[in-house]
Each structure stands twice: as structure tokens, then as C-alpha cells.
Amino acid sequence: MKNILRTPDSNFEELDDFLYEPKFHQWQGCRVHYIDEGERNAPIMLLLHGMPTWGYLYRKMIPKLVEAGFRCIVPDHLGFGRSDKPTDPVFYTIARHTEILTSLITELDLKKITLVCQDWGGPIGLAQAVYMPERFSRLTIMNTWLHHPEYQYSEAIKKWNMNWQENGLFSVEEPDIAALLLISSGILGPKEAIPWIIHGKQLTIEKHAMKMYRGFKAPYKGMPSSVFNAFRAFPLSICHYDYHRGNGAAQTYFFQQLLNWSKPAHFIWGCADDIFTEDWGRAWAKKMNATFNPIKEAGHFLQNTHGETVVELLLNEISKE
């Protein structure tokens, strides 16, 4: 494949809270990065990120899950993290990313999988459980969705989509989107962080917050504008805006099939999220006869702010199965 960007390894050298050996899966000329931590024969935790994050999102969860006896597989979707970044915006479709993840799971021959998914990791990851249910032991669903005709998109997700359209708030050459995590974490308010994102106007923040910001910025630090094309593409793949790019028919099928899921399913939900609301999470969990664990003060990126709590809740549910 032509026109692929690859983030230099040096961008990740200072991430002392994510010092895992990089591994790579080959997919049609592209390198898909993943980390593989824990005993090889241990049951799998497949940890899937969404947009605009990468595997670094799970840095607080991986050590505790490995300690609990699991093998953690944490891939970066193409266009994100340490994975290759095709520059053609047309490349980025949800169906393609679903196919790529299928290829990784089958290449590694992963079995006894606990899926842990959030944001776009939901549509991409839950598809795998429908395609290959024999490989999965349980589902862990956090602040995500699957499109279906009855789904009501929140005003926050509609606004997110509009901000990435032409002339939208984030329609700039080099959006410093890592600063978005400072908003989600409650470190900065939108009035402070938005100028940072769109104009690069950095503020002085505490050392721990800067460390987190640098972690999420590492994949695109010093890279050209086209490195952001995955960031630009995913919001425009939300099905209320582009049904086909978002794989809408397939998402509906996955949603319907999972209503008959017979294995354990656990919802862990950041209830301060205005994108995927608590009401939606509870309603979906009820439809699937799943457990529902709320984290009242957590927002959309609950792994980032409440990773240890997520692990505690998940392990507790597994112990009761």
C-alpha cells in the first residue's frame, strides 16, 4: 500500500508508564501494532480503544489484569497509536477496521477471550463476537453503541460529528487532539482546552496531567497534517451522518444477534458521559440480560480516569459467574 505514515519509535521512548514490547501484525502491507502481556496460555483480555486514543488508554488496567492471571492483547487500530497510518482518508471505514481486527484474532489464534470495548472499539470488537462466538468467553461493554434503527443519537455525538465536518471546530491542519483528554479528565474546561486543540495554545498544567497528555500525543507528535486523517474519518463514520461508511447495516445485525448472547456480558459505564448516556447503557444492558456497573463520576474515557475501578468491577463480576 502506498502513502503510509509510520510514527518514529523515538516518539514513544519517554512513556515510562507504557514500556511494553511492541509487536506487529501484518495486514496487506501495513503494520498493526499490538502489545501482548501475560502468560501465553492464560485467558485473553482483548482491550480495544476508540477515537482519538490508542492502547495507552489501558495503561492503568494492563498490570492489574496480568496480575490477576490474564493475557492482555491491546491492538492499535490502523491510523492510531504505533500502527501504520495510511494517508488516504477513503481508507478509513468501519468495515475495514473490523476485517483487520478479525485478521489479528485469527492470526494469533486467540481463544477464551474477554472482550473489553469502548467507543469505536464497540462496533469493531462486538462484530468479532458475532462472527466468532466460539472464541469469546464474555463481553465487557463500556460507553459505546451499535447502530440500529431505534437508536437515538445524543446531541453530544451529533455535535462531535459536526465539529469534524468541513469548517467545523476541529477542521484544522494540525488539531492537538490529545488535549481533549484533559477535558474528559476534568483537568481543563472546554474554554481552556479548545484553543489548545485548534491553535496549539498550551497551558501550564500539573506534571501528572502533562505526562498523560504527552502519552496521547505521542502517535502524531512532529508528524504532517495527513497523520490526522484517521481522527478526521472516524467521527464522519457515525451512522446518522454516513450510514454506509459506518457499516450501518452490519451494526444493526450485530446488535440484533447480541440480544441472544448466551454467555456472560458485563456493562461498566461512565455515567458522566454525555455522548453515550447512562440511560442508554442501562437500557442496552437490560436488553442483553447483562450486569450493569455504574461509575457515577466517570466520563467517556473511563479507562483513562478510573482504570483501576474498571478492573475491580470486572474481576468481581467474573468471580460471580
C-alpha positions as CSV (number, residue, x, y, z in Angstrom):
1,M,0.0,0.0,0.0
2,K,1.3,3.4,-0.9
3,N,1.3,6.6,1.1
4,I,1.7,5.2,4.6
5,L,3.0,7.2,7.6
6,R,4.8,5.5,10.4
7,T,5.4,7.3,13.7
8,P,9.1,7.1,14.8
9,D,9.8,4.8,17.7
10,S,11.5,7.8,19.4
11,N,8.1,9.3,20.0
12,F,7.3,6.6,22.5
13,E,10.6,6.3,24.3
14,E,9.7,8.7,27.1
15,L,6.4,7.0,28.0
16,D,7.6,5.4,31.2
17,D,4.1,4.3,32.1
18,F,3.7,2.3,28.9
19,L,7.0,0.4,28.5
20,Y,5.7,-2.7,26.7
21,E,7.5,-4.5,23.9
22,P,5.8,-3.5,20.6
23,K,4.6,-6.4,18.4
24,F,3.3,-6.1,14.9
25,H,0.7,-7.9,12.8
26,Q,1.0,-7.6,9.0
27,W,-2.2,-6.7,7.1
28,Q,-1.9,-6.0,3.4
29,G,1.4,-4.2,3.6
30,C,0.5,-2.3,6.8
31,R,1.9,-2.9,10.3
32,V,-0.8,-3.2,13.0
33,H,0.8,-2.6,16.4
34,Y,-0.3,-4.5,19.5
35,I,1.1,-5.4,22.9
36,D,0.9,-8.9,24.3
37,E,1.5,-9.1,28.1
38,G,1.0,-12.1,30.4
39,E,1.3,-15.8,30.3
40,R,0.8,-17.2,26.8
41,N,-1.7,-19.9,27.8
42,A,-3.7,-17.6,30.1
43,P,-7.2,-16.5,29.2
44,I,-7.3,-13.4,27.0
45,M,-8.3,-9.9,27.7
46,L,-8.8,-8.1,24.4
47,L,-8.7,-4.4,25.1
48,L,-10.0,-2.2,22.3
49,H,-9.7,1.6,22.1
50,G,-11.7,4.1,20.2
51,M,-11.1,7.5,18.7
52,P,-8.9,9.6,19.3
53,T,-7.0,7.3,21.7
54,W,-4.7,4.2,21.4
55,G,-3.6,1.3,23.5
56,Y,-2.1,3.8,26.0
57,L,-5.7,4.3,27.2
58,Y,-5.4,0.9,29.1
59,R,-2.1,1.7,30.8
60,K,-3.7,1.6,34.3
61,M,-5.6,-1.7,33.6
62,I,-3.0,-3.9,32.0
63,P,-0.8,-4.5,35.0
64,K,-3.7,-5.4,37.3
65,L,-5.3,-7.7,34.7
66,V,-1.9,-9.5,34.1
67,E,-1.5,-9.8,37.9
68,A,-5.0,-11.4,38.0
69,G,-3.9,-14.1,35.6
70,F,-4.9,-12.8,32.2
71,R,-3.0,-12.3,29.0
72,C,-3.7,-8.8,27.7
73,I,-3.8,-8.2,23.9
74,V,-4.1,-4.5,23.2
75,P,-4.1,-3.5,19.5
76,D,-3.9,-0.1,17.9
77,H,-6.4,0.4,15.0
78,L,-4.6,1.4,11.8
79,G,-4.3,5.2,11.9
80,F,-3.8,5.3,15.6
81,G,-1.0,4.7,18.2
82,R,2.0,2.8,16.9
83,S,0.1,1.3,14.0
84,D,0.8,2.5,10.4
85,K,-1.3,5.5,9.2
86,P,-2.5,5.4,5.6
87,T,-2.9,8.9,4.4
88,D,-5.9,8.4,2.1
89,P,-9.0,9.4,4.1
90,V,-11.1,6.9,2.0
91,F,-9.1,4.1,3.6
92,Y,-10.8,4.5,6.9
93,T,-14.1,2.6,7.1
94,I,-15.5,0.7,10.0
95,A,-15.9,-2.4,7.9
96,R,-12.2,-2.4,7.0
97,H,-11.1,-2.0,10.7
98,T,-13.4,-4.8,11.6
99,E,-11.8,-7.0,9.0
100,I,-8.3,-6.0,10.3
101,L,-9.2,-7.0,13.8
102,T,-10.6,-10.3,12.6
103,S,-7.2,-11.0,10.9
104,L,-5.3,-10.3,14.1
105,I,-7.5,-12.5,16.2
106,T,-7.3,-15.4,13.8
107,E,-3.6,-15.0,13.1
108,L,-2.8,-15.1,16.9
109,D,-5.5,-17.9,17.3
110,L,-6.9,-16.1,20.3
111,K,-9.4,-18.1,22.4
112,K,-11.1,-17.8,25.8
113,I,-11.4,-14.0,25.1
114,T,-12.9,-11.5,27.4
115,L,-13.7,-8.5,25.1
116,V,-13.3,-5.1,26.7
117,C,-14.5,-2.4,24.4
118,Q,-15.4,1.3,24.4
119,D,-16.2,4.0,21.9
120,W,-15.4,2.7,18.3
121,G,-13.9,-0.4,20.0
122,G,-17.6,-1.4,20.4
123,P,-18.8,-1.7,16.8
124,I,-15.4,-3.1,15.7
125,G,-15.0,-5.5,18.6
126,L,-18.6,-6.7,19.1
127,A,-18.6,-7.7,15.5
128,Q,-15.9,-10.3,16.3
129,A,-18.1,-11.9,19.0
130,V,-20.9,-12.3,16.4
131,Y,-18.5,-13.7,13.7
132,M,-16.6,-16.0,16.0
133,P,-18.6,-16.6,19.2
134,E,-16.6,-19.8,20.0
135,R,-13.5,-17.7,20.7
136,F,-15.2,-15.5,23.3
137,S,-15.9,-16.2,26.9
138,R,-17.6,-12.9,27.8
139,L,-18.2,-9.3,26.8
140,T,-17.4,-6.2,28.7
141,I,-19.1,-3.2,27.2
142,M,-18.2,0.4,28.2
143,N,-19.6,3.7,26.8
144,T,-20.2,2.6,23.3
145,W,-23.1,1.7,21.0
146,L,-24.2,-0.3,18.0
147,H,-26.3,1.5,15.3
148,H,-29.9,0.2,14.9
149,P,-33.0,2.0,13.6
150,E,-34.3,2.7,17.1
151,Y,-31.1,4.2,18.4
152,Q,-31.4,7.8,19.4
153,Y,-28.1,9.7,18.9
154,S,-27.3,12.2,21.6
155,E,-26.9,15.9,20.9
156,A,-23.3,15.5,22.1
157,I,-22.4,12.9,19.5
158,K,-24.1,15.0,16.8
159,K,-22.1,18.0,17.8
160,W,-18.9,15.8,17.8
161,N,-19.7,14.8,14.2
162,M,-20.3,18.4,13.2
163,N,-17.1,19.6,14.7
164,W,-15.1,17.4,12.3
165,Q,-17.0,18.3,9.1
166,E,-15.6,20.9,6.8
167,N,-15.4,24.3,8.5
168,G,-16.1,22.6,11.8
169,L,-14.3,23.4,15.1
170,F,-11.7,20.7,14.6
171,S,-11.3,21.1,10.8
172,V,-7.8,22.5,11.1
173,E,-4.4,21.4,9.8
174,E,-3.0,20.0,13.0
175,P,-5.6,19.6,15.8
176,D,-3.8,18.8,19.0
177,I,-6.5,16.4,19.9
178,A,-4.6,14.9,22.9
179,A,-5.8,17.9,24.8
180,L,-9.3,16.5,24.5
181,L,-8.4,14.0,27.2
182,L,-7.6,16.9,29.5
183,I,-11.3,18.0,29.2
184,S,-12.6,14.4,29.7
185,S,-10.4,14.0,32.7
186,G,-11.7,17.3,34.3
187,I,-8.2,18.8,34.2
188,L,-9.2,21.7,31.9
189,G,-12.6,23.1,30.9
190,P,-13.5,23.4,27.2
191,K,-12.9,27.2,27.2
192,E,-9.3,26.5,28.1
193,A,-8.6,23.3,26.1
194,I,-10.4,24.1,22.8
195,P,-7.8,26.9,21.9
196,W,-5.1,24.4,22.8
197,I,-6.6,21.8,20.4
198,I,-7.2,24.1,17.5
199,H,-4.5,26.7,17.9
200,G,-1.8,24.9,19.9
201,K,-2.1,27.3,22.8
202,Q,-0.7,25.1,25.6
203,L,-1.3,26.0,29.2
204,T,0.7,25.1,32.3
205,I,-0.7,22.0,33.9
206,E,0.4,19.7,36.6
207,K,3.2,17.2,35.9
208,H,0.9,14.1,36.0
209,A,-1.5,15.7,33.6
210,M,1.3,16.7,31.2
211,K,2.5,13.1,31.3
212,M,-0.9,11.8,30.3
213,Y,-1.2,14.5,27.5
214,R,2.2,13.5,26.1
215,G,1.2,9.9,26.1
216,F,-1.9,10.6,23.9
217,K,0.1,13.0,21.7
218,A,3.0,10.6,21.0
219,P,1.5,8.9,17.9
220,Y,1.3,12.2,16.0
221,K,4.0,14.4,17.6
222,G,6.0,16.1,14.8
223,M,4.0,14.4,12.1
224,P,2.4,16.1,9.0
225,S,-1.3,17.0,8.8
226,S,-2.2,13.8,7.0
227,V,-1.4,11.8,10.1
228,F,-4.7,13.1,11.5
229,N,-6.8,11.5,8.7
230,A,-8.0,8.6,10.9
231,F,-9.1,11.2,13.5
232,R,-11.0,13.0,10.8
233,A,-12.6,9.9,9.3
234,F,-14.0,8.2,12.4
235,P,-16.4,11.0,13.5
236,L,-17.6,11.2,9.9
237,S,-18.4,7.5,10.1
238,I,-21.1,7.9,12.7
239,C,-24.2,6.3,11.0
240,H,-26.6,9.2,11.4
241,Y,-24.2,11.1,9.2
242,D,-22.9,8.4,6.8
243,Y,-24.7,5.1,7.2
244,H,-22.6,3.2,4.7
245,R,-19.2,4.4,5.9
246,G,-20.2,3.5,9.4
247,N,-21.2,0.0,8.3
248,G,-24.8,0.7,9.5
249,A,-26.5,-2.5,8.2
250,A,-23.8,-4.7,9.7
251,Q,-24.0,-2.8,13.0
252,T,-27.8,-3.4,13.1
253,Y,-27.2,-7.1,12.5
254,F,-24.6,-7.3,15.3
255,F,-26.9,-5.5,17.7
256,Q,-29.8,-7.9,16.9
257,Q,-27.6,-11.0,17.2
258,L,-26.2,-10.0,20.5
259,L,-29.6,-9.7,22.1
260,N,-29.5,-13.5,22.0
261,W,-25.9,-13.7,23.5
262,S,-25.9,-16.6,25.9
263,K,-22.6,-16.1,27.7
264,P,-21.8,-13.5,30.4
265,A,-22.0,-9.8,29.5
266,H,-21.0,-7.0,31.8
267,F,-21.6,-3.3,31.3
268,I,-19.3,-0.9,33.1
269,W,-20.4,2.6,32.4
270,G,-19.0,6.1,32.9
271,C,-22.3,7.9,33.9
272,A,-21.0,11.4,33.5
273,D,-20.7,10.8,29.7
274,D,-23.0,13.0,27.6
275,I,-22.1,11.1,24.4
276,F,-23.3,7.6,25.5
277,T,-25.6,8.3,28.4
278,E,-26.3,6.2,31.5
279,D,-29.9,5.7,30.3
280,W,-28.7,4.2,27.1
281,G,-26.2,1.9,28.8
282,R,-28.8,0.7,31.3
283,A,-31.4,0.1,28.5
284,W,-28.9,-1.9,26.4
285,A,-27.7,-4.0,29.4
286,K,-31.3,-4.8,30.2
287,K,-31.9,-6.0,26.6
288,M,-28.9,-8.3,26.8
289,N,-29.8,-9.5,30.4
290,A,-26.3,-8.3,31.4
291,T,-24.9,-6.8,34.6
292,F,-24.6,-3.0,34.8
293,N,-21.9,-1.4,37.0
294,P,-22.1,2.4,37.0
295,I,-19.2,4.7,37.8
296,K,-21.1,7.8,38.6
297,E,-18.2,10.4,38.3
298,A,-16.5,8.8,35.2
299,G,-16.9,10.3,31.8
300,H,-16.5,8.9,28.3
301,F,-12.9,7.7,28.7
302,L,-13.4,5.8,31.9
303,Q,-10.3,3.7,31.4
304,N,-8.2,6.8,31.5
305,T,-9.6,8.2,34.7
306,H,-10.9,5.1,36.5
307,G,-8.9,2.2,35.1
308,E,-8.3,0.5,38.4
309,T,-12.0,0.7,39.3
310,V,-13.0,-0.8,36.0
311,V,-10.7,-3.8,36.7
312,E,-12.0,-4.2,40.2
313,L,-15.6,-4.2,38.9
314,L,-14.9,-6.6,36.1
315,L,-12.9,-9.1,38.2
316,N,-15.7,-9.0,40.7
317,E,-18.3,-9.9,38.1
318,I,-16.1,-12.7,36.7
319,S,-15.8,-14.2,40.2
320,K,-19.6,-14.4,40.4
321,E,-20.2,-16.1,37.1
